[in-house]
Amino acid sequence: MKDTTTRPIKRTQKDYNMAFKLAVVSRVEQGEMTYKQAQTVYGIQGRSTVLVWLRKYG
């Protein structure tokens, strides 16, 4: 029997390429979403990951 429940995609650090990071940072900086919304929408697990990207690339 197959498990039919949907689970969020678990990502690893390797899944976040530079283009992905810059796209997330851009959307947050433009005010399209908060960093917490970005974490949910893009399936980013770390609580401070987007904040670190904003400091580094923003």
PQR file of N, CA, C, O and H, with PARSE charges and radii, in Angstrom:
ATOM      1  N   MET A   1       0.839  -1.186   0.000 -0.4000 1.5000
ATOM      2  CA  MET A   1       0.000   0.000   0.000 -0.0000 2.0000
ATOM      3  C   MET A   1       0.885   1.251   0.000  0.5500 1.7000
ATOM      4  O   MET A   1       1.836   1.342   0.776 -0.5500 1.4000
ATOM      5  N   LYS A   2       0.573   2.190  -0.853 -0.4000 1.5000
ATOM      6  CA  LYS A   2       1.371   3.413  -0.955 -0.0000 2.0000
ATOM      7  C   LYS A   2       0.926   4.452   0.058  0.5500 1.7000
ATOM      8  O   LYS A   2      -0.248   4.541   0.417 -0.5500 1.4000
ATOM      9  H   LYS A   2      -0.200   2.115  -1.483  0.4000 1.0000
ATOM     10  N   ASP A   3       1.888   5.228   0.503 -0.4000 1.5000
ATOM     11  CA  ASP A   3       1.602   6.346   1.397 -0.0000 2.0000
ATOM     12  C   ASP A   3       1.157   7.530   0.532  0.5500 1.7000
ATOM     13  O   ASP A   3       1.944   8.053  -0.257 -0.5500 1.4000
ATOM     14  H   ASP A   3       2.842   5.156   0.211  0.4000 1.0000
ATOM     15  N   THR A   4      -0.084   7.945   0.678 -0.4000 1.5000
ATOM     16  CA  THR A   4      -0.624   8.991  -0.190 -0.0000 2.0000
ATOM     17  C   THR A   4      -0.571  10.377   0.430  0.5500 1.7000
ATOM     18  O   THR A   4      -1.040  11.340  -0.177 -0.5500 1.4000
ATOM     19  H   THR A   4      -0.724   7.520   1.318  0.4000 1.0000
ATOM     20  N   THR A   5      -0.009  10.498   1.630 -0.4000 1.5000
ATOM     21  CA  THR A   5       0.080  11.822   2.242 -0.0000 2.0000
ATOM     22  C   THR A   5       1.178  12.621   1.566  0.5500 1.7000
ATOM     23  O   THR A   5       2.199  12.073   1.151 -0.5500 1.4000
ATOM     24  H   THR A   5       0.372   9.717   2.124  0.4000 1.0000
ATOM     25  N   THR A   6       0.956  13.918   1.462 -0.4000 1.5000
ATOM     26  CA  THR A   6       1.971  14.773   0.850 -0.0000 2.0000
ATOM     27  C   THR A   6       2.843  15.356   1.946  0.5500 1.7000
ATOM     28  O   THR A   6       2.361  15.831   2.974 -0.5500 1.4000
ATOM     29  H   THR A   6       0.126  14.363   1.799  0.4000 1.0000
ATOM     30  N   ARG A   7       4.107  15.305   1.700 -0.4000 1.5000
ATOM     31  CA  ARG A   7       5.072  15.842   2.661 -0.0000 2.0000
ATOM     32  C   ARG A   7       5.837  16.974   2.008  0.5500 1.7000
ATOM     33  O   ARG A   7       6.097  16.938   0.805 -0.5500 1.4000
ATOM     34  H   ARG A   7       4.499  14.920   0.865  0.4000 1.0000
ATOM     35  N   PRO A   8       6.206  17.994   2.801 -0.5600 1.5000
ATOM     36  CA  PRO A   8       7.019  19.061   2.208  0.2800 2.0000
ATOM     37  C   PRO A   8       8.370  18.516   1.760  0.5500 1.7000
ATOM     38  O   PRO A   8       8.896  17.569   2.345 -0.5500 1.4000
ATOM     39  N   ILE A   9       8.913  19.116   0.736 -0.4000 1.5000
ATOM     40  CA  ILE A   9      10.207  18.682   0.221 -0.0000 2.0000
ATOM     41  C   ILE A   9      11.284  19.080   1.214  0.5500 1.7000
ATOM     42  O   ILE A   9      11.389  20.244   1.601 -0.5500 1.4000
ATOM     43  H   ILE A   9       8.486  19.885   0.261  0.4000 1.0000
ATOM     44  N   LYS A  10      12.085  18.102   1.622 -0.4000 1.5000
ATOM     45  CA  LYS A  10      13.207  18.408   2.505 -0.0000 2.0000
ATOM     46  C   LYS A  10      14.415  18.685   1.630  0.5500 1.7000
ATOM     47  O   LYS A  10      14.782  17.874   0.781 -0.5500 1.4000
ATOM     48  H   LYS A  10      12.000  17.156   1.307  0.4000 1.0000
ATOM     49  N   ARG A  11      15.017  19.817   1.842 -0.4000 1.5000
ATOM     50  CA  ARG A  11      16.152  20.211   1.031 -0.0000 2.0000
ATOM     51  C   ARG A  11      17.430  20.139   1.866  0.5500 1.7000
ATOM     52  O   ARG A  11      17.394  20.196   3.095 -0.5500 1.4000
ATOM     53  H   ARG A  11      14.719  20.476   2.533  0.4000 1.0000
ATOM     54  N   THR A  12      18.538  20.015   1.178 -0.4000 1.5000
ATOM     55  CA  THR A  12      19.822  20.078   1.841 -0.0000 2.0000
ATOM     56  C   THR A  12      20.525  21.335   1.367  0.5500 1.7000
ATOM     57  O   THR A  12      20.079  21.986   0.422 -0.5500 1.4000
ATOM     58  H   THR A  12      18.567  19.968   0.180  0.4000 1.0000
ATOM     59  N   GLN A  13      21.605  21.670   2.012 -0.4000 1.5000
ATOM     60  CA  GLN A  13      22.319  22.888   1.667 -0.0000 2.0000
ATOM     61  C   GLN A  13      22.754  22.890   0.203  0.5500 1.7000
ATOM     62  O   GLN A  13      22.806  23.947  -0.425 -0.5500 1.4000
ATOM     63  H   GLN A  13      21.967  21.142   2.780  0.4000 1.0000
ATOM     64  N   LYS A  14      23.060  21.739  -0.332 -0.4000 1.5000
ATOM     65  CA  LYS A  14      23.510  21.646  -1.713 -0.0000 2.0000
ATOM     66  C   LYS A  14      22.425  22.046  -2.708  0.5500 1.7000
ATOM     67  O   LYS A  14      22.730  22.403  -3.846 -0.5500 1.4000
ATOM     68  H   LYS A  14      23.018  20.880   0.178  0.4000 1.0000
ATOM     69  N   ASP A  15      21.177  21.990  -2.294 -0.4000 1.5000
ATOM     70  CA  ASP A  15      20.080  22.318  -3.197 -0.0000 2.0000
ATOM     71  C   ASP A  15      19.960  23.811  -3.482  0.5500 1.7000
ATOM     72  O   ASP A  15      19.278  24.201  -4.430 -0.5500 1.4000
ATOM     73  H   ASP A  15      20.929  21.700  -1.369  0.4000 1.0000
ATOM     74  N   TYR A  16      20.595  24.633  -2.697 -0.4000 1.5000
ATOM     75  CA  TYR A  16      20.447  26.084  -2.839 -0.0000 2.0000
ATOM     76  C   TYR A  16      21.588  26.638  -3.690  0.5500 1.7000
ATOM     77  O   TYR A  16      22.656  26.958  -3.168 -0.5500 1.4000
ATOM     78  H   TYR A  16      21.148  24.316  -1.927  0.4000 1.0000
ATOM     79  N   ASN A  17      21.365  26.750  -4.989 -0.4000 1.5000
ATOM     80  CA  ASN A  17      22.400  27.346  -5.828 -0.0000 2.0000
ATOM     81  C   ASN A  17      22.303  28.873  -5.752  0.5500 1.7000
ATOM     82  O   ASN A  17      21.349  29.417  -5.195 -0.5500 1.4000
ATOM     83  H   ASN A  17      20.497  26.490  -5.413  0.4000 1.0000
ATOM     84  N   MET A  18      23.273  29.533  -6.301 -0.4000 1.5000
ATOM     85  CA  MET A  18      23.357  30.994  -6.188 -0.0000 2.0000
ATOM     86  C   MET A  18      22.145  31.678  -6.822  0.5500 1.7000
ATOM     87  O   MET A  18      21.625  32.643  -6.261 -0.5500 1.4000
ATOM     88  H   MET A  18      24.048  29.091  -6.753  0.4000 1.0000
ATOM     89  N   ALA A  19      21.691  31.203  -7.962 -0.4000 1.5000
ATOM     90  CA  ALA A  19      20.534  31.817  -8.622 -0.0000 2.0000
ATOM     91  C   ALA A  19      19.290  31.718  -7.745  0.5500 1.7000
ATOM     92  O   ALA A  19      18.502  32.661  -7.677 -0.5500 1.4000
ATOM     93  H   ALA A  19      22.113  30.419  -8.418  0.4000 1.0000
ATOM     94  N   PHE A  20      19.112  30.585  -7.077 -0.4000 1.5000
ATOM     95  CA  PHE A  20      17.974  30.385  -6.174 -0.0000 2.0000
ATOM     96  C   PHE A  20      18.055  31.373  -5.014  0.5500 1.7000
ATOM     97  O   PHE A  20      17.071  32.033  -4.680 -0.5500 1.4000
ATOM     98  H   PHE A  20      19.752  29.819  -7.133  0.4000 1.0000
ATOM     99  N   LYS A  21      19.232  31.469  -4.407 -0.4000 1.5000
ATOM    100  CA  LYS A  21      19.416  32.379  -3.268 -0.0000 2.0000
ATOM    101  C   LYS A  21      19.115  33.816  -3.671  0.5500 1.7000
ATOM    102  O   LYS A  21      18.411  34.532  -2.959 -0.5500 1.4000
ATOM    103  H   LYS A  21      20.031  30.933  -4.679  0.4000 1.0000
ATOM    104  N   LEU A  22      19.647  34.234  -4.809 -0.4000 1.5000
ATOM    105  CA  LEU A  22      19.450  35.609  -5.267 -0.0000 2.0000
ATOM    106  C   LEU A  22      17.989  35.883  -5.605  0.5500 1.7000
ATOM    107  O   LEU A  22      17.500  36.991  -5.385 -0.5500 1.4000
ATOM    108  H   LEU A  22      20.219  33.653  -5.388  0.4000 1.0000
ATOM    109  N   ALA A  23      17.293  34.888  -6.134 -0.4000 1.5000
ATOM    110  CA  ALA A  23      15.872  35.056  -6.445 -0.0000 2.0000
ATOM    111  C   ALA A  23      15.063  35.249  -5.164  0.5500 1.7000
ATOM    112  O   ALA A  23      14.178  36.102  -5.109 -0.5500 1.4000
ATOM    113  H   ALA A  23      17.690  33.988  -6.312  0.4000 1.0000
ATOM    114  N   VAL A  24      15.367  34.462  -4.142 -0.4000 1.5000
ATOM    115  CA  VAL A  24      14.666  34.591  -2.858 -0.0000 2.0000
ATOM    116  C   VAL A  24      14.962  35.945  -2.236  0.5500 1.7000
ATOM    117  O   VAL A  24      14.049  36.631  -1.776 -0.5500 1.4000
ATOM    118  H   VAL A  24      16.087  33.769  -4.187  0.4000 1.0000
ATOM    119  N   VAL A  25      16.230  36.335  -2.219 -0.4000 1.5000
ATOM    120  CA  VAL A  25      16.624  37.627  -1.649 -0.0000 2.0000
ATOM    121  C   VAL A  25      15.922  38.758  -2.384  0.5500 1.7000
ATOM    122  O   VAL A  25      15.434  39.695  -1.753 -0.5500 1.4000
ATOM    123  H   VAL A  25      16.972  35.778  -2.592  0.4000 1.0000
ATOM    124  N   SER A  26      15.865  38.685  -3.694 -0.4000 1.5000
ATOM    125  CA  SER A  26      15.226  39.723  -4.495 -0.0000 2.0000
ATOM    126  C   SER A  26      13.751  39.875  -4.139  0.5500 1.7000
ATOM    127  O   SER A  26      13.262  40.993  -3.970 -0.5500 1.4000
ATOM    128  H   SER A  26      16.262  37.923  -4.207  0.4000 1.0000
ATOM    129  N   ARG A  27      13.049  38.764  -4.027 -0.4000 1.5000
ATOM    130  CA  ARG A  27      11.612  38.827  -3.712 -0.0000 2.0000
ATOM    131  C   ARG A  27      11.381  39.413  -2.321  0.5500 1.7000
ATOM    132  O   ARG A  27      10.433  40.169  -2.112 -0.5500 1.4000
ATOM    133  H   ARG A  27      13.445  37.857  -4.165  0.4000 1.0000
ATOM    134  N   VAL A  28      12.241  39.066  -1.377 -0.4000 1.5000
ATOM    135  CA  VAL A  28      12.088  39.601  -0.013 -0.0000 2.0000
ATOM    136  C   VAL A  28      12.403  41.097  -0.009  0.5500 1.7000
ATOM    137  O   VAL A  28      11.677  41.884   0.599 -0.5500 1.4000
ATOM    138  H   VAL A  28      13.012  38.451  -1.546  0.4000 1.0000
ATOM    139  N   GLU A  29      13.478  41.487  -0.683 -0.4000 1.5000
ATOM    140  CA  GLU A  29      13.864  42.901  -0.707 -0.0000 2.0000
ATOM    141  C   GLU A  29      12.832  43.768  -1.427  0.5500 1.7000
ATOM    142  O   GLU A  29      12.648  44.930  -1.063 -0.5500 1.4000
ATOM    143  H   GLU A  29      14.068  40.848  -1.176  0.4000 1.0000
ATOM    144  N   GLN A  30      12.162  43.229  -2.432 -0.4000 1.5000
ATOM    145  CA  GLN A  30      11.151  43.988  -3.162 -0.0000 2.0000
ATOM    146  C   GLN A  30       9.840  44.073  -2.399  0.5500 1.7000
ATOM    147  O   GLN A  30       8.916  44.768  -2.823 -0.5500 1.4000
ATOM    148  H   GLN A  30      12.311  42.285  -2.727  0.4000 1.0000
ATOM    149  N   GLY A  31       9.754  43.372  -1.280 -0.4000 1.5000
ATOM    150  CA  GLY A  31       8.560  43.429  -0.456 -0.0000 2.0000
ATOM    151  C   GLY A  31       7.449  42.498  -0.912  0.5500 1.7000
ATOM    152  O   GLY A  31       6.315  42.612  -0.449 -0.5500 1.4000
ATOM    153  H   GLY A  31      10.504  42.807  -0.936  0.4000 1.0000
ATOM    154  N   GLU A  32       7.765  41.579  -1.815 -0.4000 1.5000
ATOM    155  CA  GLU A  32       6.753  40.639  -2.289 -0.0000 2.0000
ATOM    156  C   GLU A  32       6.364  39.632  -1.213  0.5500 1.7000
ATOM    157  O   GLU A  32       5.244  39.123  -1.197 -0.5500 1.4000
ATOM    158  H   GLU A  32       8.687  41.486  -2.192  0.4000 1.0000
ATOM    159  N   MET A  33       7.315  39.352  -0.306 -0.4000 1.5000
ATOM    160  CA  MET A  33       7.048  38.427   0.792 -0.0000 2.0000
ATOM    161  C   MET A  33       8.041  38.679   1.910  0.5500 1.7000
ATOM    162  O   MET A  33       9.103  39.265   1.699 -0.5500 1.4000
ATOM    163  H   MET A  33       8.225  39.766  -0.319  0.4000 1.0000
ATOM    164  N   THR A  34       7.679  38.226   3.105 -0.4000 1.5000
ATOM    165  CA  THR A  34       8.606  38.322   4.228 -0.0000 2.0000
ATOM    166  C   THR A  34       9.572  37.148   4.163  0.5500 1.7000
ATOM    167  O   THR A  34       9.371  36.212   3.389 -0.5500 1.4000
ATOM    168  H   THR A  34       6.816  37.749   3.276  0.4000 1.0000
ATOM    169  N   TYR A  35      10.614  37.200   4.974 -0.4000 1.5000
ATOM    170  CA  TYR A  35      11.560  36.092   4.940 -0.0000 2.0000
ATOM    171  C   TYR A  35      10.919  34.804   5.462  0.5500 1.7000
ATOM    172  O   TYR A  35      11.283  33.711   5.027 -0.5500 1.4000
ATOM    173  H   TYR A  35      10.777  37.960   5.603  0.4000 1.0000
ATOM    174  N   LYS A  36       9.983  34.923   6.375 -0.4000 1.5000
ATOM    175  CA  LYS A  36       9.287  33.732   6.881 -0.0000 2.0000
ATOM    176  C   LYS A  36       8.376  33.133   5.807  0.5500 1.7000
ATOM    177  O   LYS A  36       8.273  31.912   5.683 -0.5500 1.4000
ATOM    178  H   LYS A  36       9.687  35.810   6.729  0.4000 1.0000
ATOM    179  N   GLN A  37       7.719  33.995   5.035 -0.4000 1.5000
ATOM    180  CA  GLN A  37       6.898  33.498   3.925 -0.0000 2.0000
ATOM    181  C   GLN A  37       7.781  32.802   2.894  0.5500 1.7000
ATOM    182  O   GLN A  37       7.402  31.765   2.349 -0.5500 1.4000
ATOM    183  H   GLN A  37       7.802  34.986   5.135  0.4000 1.0000
ATOM    184  N   ALA A  38       8.949  33.364   2.626 -0.4000 1.5000
ATOM    185  CA  ALA A  38       9.871  32.768   1.666 -0.0000 2.0000
ATOM    186  C   ALA A  38      10.302  31.379   2.126  0.5500 1.7000
ATOM    187  O   ALA A  38      10.411  30.459   1.315 -0.5500 1.4000
ATOM    188  H   ALA A  38       9.257  34.206   3.068  0.4000 1.0000
ATOM    189  N   GLN A  39      10.543  31.228   3.418 -0.4000 1.5000
ATOM    190  CA  GLN A  39      10.920  29.915   3.950 -0.0000 2.0000
ATOM    191  C   GLN A  39       9.824  28.889   3.689  0.5500 1.7000
ATOM    192  O   GLN A  39      10.103  27.755   3.301 -0.5500 1.4000
ATOM    193  H   GLN A  39      10.454  31.975   4.077  0.4000 1.0000
ATOM    194  N   THR A  40       8.592  29.292   3.902 -0.4000 1.5000
ATOM    195  CA  THR A  40       7.473  28.378   3.703 -0.0000 2.0000
ATOM    196  C   THR A  40       7.262  28.070   2.227  0.5500 1.7000
ATOM    197  O   THR A  40       7.122  26.909   1.844 -0.5500 1.4000
ATOM    198  H   THR A  40       8.366  30.213   4.217  0.4000 1.0000
ATOM    199  N   VAL A  41       7.239  29.104   1.404 -0.4000 1.5000
ATOM    200  CA  VAL A  41       6.959  28.929  -0.028 -0.0000 2.0000
ATOM    201  C   VAL A  41       8.037  28.081  -0.704  0.5500 1.7000
ATOM    202  O   VAL A  41       7.721  27.206  -1.509 -0.5500 1.4000
ATOM    203  H   VAL A  41       7.353  30.048   1.715  0.4000 1.0000
ATOM    204  N   TYR A  42       9.291  28.333  -0.385 -0.4000 1.5000
ATOM    205  CA  TYR A  42      10.391  27.648  -1.052 -0.0000 2.0000
ATOM    206  C   TYR A  42      10.884  26.411  -0.312  0.5500 1.7000
ATOM    207  O   TYR A  42      11.811  25.752  -0.782 -0.5500 1.4000
ATOM    208  H   TYR A  42       9.548  29.044   0.270  0.4000 1.0000
ATOM    209  N   GLY A  43      10.289  26.077   0.833 -0.4000 1.5000
ATOM    210  CA  GLY A  43      10.674  24.870   1.563 -0.0000 2.0000
ATOM    211  C   GLY A  43      12.045  24.938   2.189  0.5500 1.7000
ATOM    212  O   GLY A  43      12.765  23.940   2.241 -0.5500 1.4000
ATOM    213  H   GLY A  43       9.536  26.613   1.215  0.4000 1.0000
ATOM    214  N   ILE A  44      12.411  26.124   2.668 -0.4000 1.5000
ATOM    215  CA  ILE A  44      13.712  26.316   3.301 -0.0000 2.0000
ATOM    216  C   ILE A  44      13.564  25.978   4.783  0.5500 1.7000
ATOM    217  O   ILE A  44      12.751  26.584   5.482 -0.5500 1.4000
ATOM    218  H   ILE A  44      11.827  26.934   2.625  0.4000 1.0000
ATOM    219  N   GLN A  45      14.344  25.018   5.257 -0.4000 1.5000
ATOM    220  CA  GLN A  45      14.158  24.519   6.608 -0.0000 2.0000
ATOM    221  C   GLN A  45      14.762  25.407   7.690  0.5500 1.7000
ATOM    222  O   GLN A  45      14.133  25.634   8.723 -0.5500 1.4000
ATOM    223  H   GLN A  45      15.004  24.526   4.689  0.4000 1.0000
ATOM    224  N   GLY A  46      15.954  25.904   7.471 -0.4000 1.5000
ATOM    225  CA  GLY A  46      16.639  26.675   8.498 -0.0000 2.0000
ATOM    226  C   GLY A  46      15.913  27.968   8.828  0.5500 1.7000
ATOM    227  O   GLY A  46      15.461  28.680   7.931 -0.5500 1.4000
ATOM    228  H   GLY A  46      16.465  25.720   6.632  0.4000 1.0000
ATOM    229  N   ARG A  47      15.800  28.271  10.117 -0.4000 1.5000
ATOM    230  CA  ARG A  47      15.068  29.471  10.521 -0.0000 2.0000
ATOM    231  C   ARG A  47      15.795  30.753  10.133  0.5500 1.7000
ATOM    232  O   ARG A  47      15.157  31.769   9.856 -0.5500 1.4000
ATOM    233  H   ARG A  47      16.167  27.693  10.846  0.4000 1.0000
ATOM    234  N   SER A  48      17.113  30.711  10.113 -0.4000 1.5000
ATOM    235  CA  SER A  48      17.853  31.938   9.817 -0.0000 2.0000
ATOM    236  C   SER A  48      18.497  31.928   8.430  0.5500 1.7000
ATOM    237  O   SER A  48      19.225  32.860   8.087 -0.5500 1.4000
ATOM    238  H   SER A  48      17.631  29.886  10.338  0.4000 1.0000
ATOM    239  N   THR A  49      18.249  30.921   7.651 -0.4000 1.5000
ATOM    240  CA  THR A  49      18.898  30.795   6.338 -0.0000 2.0000
ATOM    241  C   THR A  49      18.640  32.005   5.451  0.5500 1.7000
ATOM    242  O   THR A  49      19.578  32.565   4.883 -0.5500 1.4000
ATOM    243  H   THR A  49      17.658  30.164   7.930  0.4000 1.0000
ATOM    244  N   VAL A  50      17.394  32.411   5.326 -0.4000 1.5000
ATOM    245  CA  VAL A  50      17.063  33.548   4.461 -0.0000 2.0000
ATOM    246  C   VAL A  50      17.668  34.830   5.022  0.5500 1.7000
ATOM    247  O   VAL A  50      18.120  35.685   4.261 -0.5500 1.4000
ATOM    248  H   VAL A  50      16.632  31.956   5.788  0.4000 1.0000
ATOM    249  N   LEU A  51      17.679  34.971   6.335 -0.4000 1.5000
ATOM    250  CA  LEU A  51      18.280  36.164   6.942 -0.0000 2.0000
ATOM    251  C   LEU A  51      19.773  36.238   6.639  0.5500 1.7000
ATOM    252  O   LEU A  51      20.303  37.316   6.371 -0.5500 1.4000
ATOM    253  H   LEU A  51      17.311  34.277   6.954  0.4000 1.0000
ATOM    254  N   VAL A  52      20.439  35.113   6.680 -0.4000 1.5000
ATOM    255  CA  VAL A  52      21.871  35.075   6.349 -0.0000 2.0000
ATOM    256  C   VAL A  52      22.072  35.470   4.890  0.5500 1.7000
ATOM    257  O   VAL A  52      22.983  36.234   4.571 -0.5500 1.4000
ATOM    258  H   VAL A  52      20.008  34.237   6.898  0.4000 1.0000
ATOM    259  N   TRP A  53      21.222  34.950   4.004 -0.4000 1.5000
ATOM    260  CA  TRP A  53      21.322  35.311   2.581 -0.0000 2.0000
ATOM    261  C   TRP A  53      21.093  36.802   2.392  0.5500 1.7000
ATOM    262  O   TRP A  53      21.775  37.433   1.583 -0.5500 1.4000
ATOM    263  H   TRP A  53      20.482  34.330   4.263  0.4000 1.0000
ATOM    264  N   LEU A  54      20.144  37.374   3.126 -0.4000 1.5000
ATOM    265  CA  LEU A  54      19.876  38.807   3.003 -0.0000 2.0000
ATOM    266  C   LEU A  54      21.103  39.619   3.419  0.5500 1.7000
ATOM    267  O   LEU A  54      21.434  40.615   2.776 -0.5500 1.4000
ATOM    268  H   LEU A  54      19.591  36.862   3.783  0.4000 1.0000
ATOM    269  N   ARG A  55      21.763  39.209   4.468 -0.4000 1.5000
ATOM    270  CA  ARG A  55      22.975  39.920   4.915 -0.0000 2.0000
ATOM    271  C   ARG A  55      24.106  39.769   3.899  0.5500 1.7000
ATOM    272  O   ARG A  55      24.829  40.727   3.624 -0.5500 1.4000
ATOM    273  H   ARG A  55      21.495  38.400   4.991  0.4000 1.0000
ATOM    274  N   LYS A  56      24.259  38.573   3.346 -0.4000 1.5000
ATOM    275  CA  LYS A  56      25.365  38.307   2.425 -0.0000 2.0000
ATOM    276  C   LYS A  56      25.142  38.912   1.038  0.5500 1.7000
ATOM    277  O   LYS A  56      26.042  39.534   0.475 -0.5500 1.4000
ATOM    278  H   LYS A  56      23.672  37.794   3.570  0.4000 1.0000
ATOM    279  N   TYR A  57      23.943  38.726   0.495 -0.4000 1.5000
ATOM    280  CA  TYR A  57      23.697  39.052  -0.907 -0.0000 2.0000
ATOM    281  C   TYR A  57      22.768  40.235  -1.114  0.5500 1.7000
ATOM    282  O   TYR A  57      22.598  40.704  -2.239 -0.5500 1.4000
ATOM    283  H   TYR A  57      23.211  38.220   0.953  0.4000 1.0000
ATOM    284  N   GLY A  58      22.170  40.716  -0.042 -0.4000 1.5000
ATOM    285  CA  GLY A  58      21.203  41.808  -0.157 -0.0000 2.0000
ATOM    286  C   GLY A  58      21.831  43.158  -0.203  0.5500 1.7000
ATOM    287  O   GLY A  58      21.127  44.164  -0.299 -0.5500 1.4000
ATOM    288  H   GLY A  58      22.309  40.335   0.872  0.4000 1.0000
TER
END
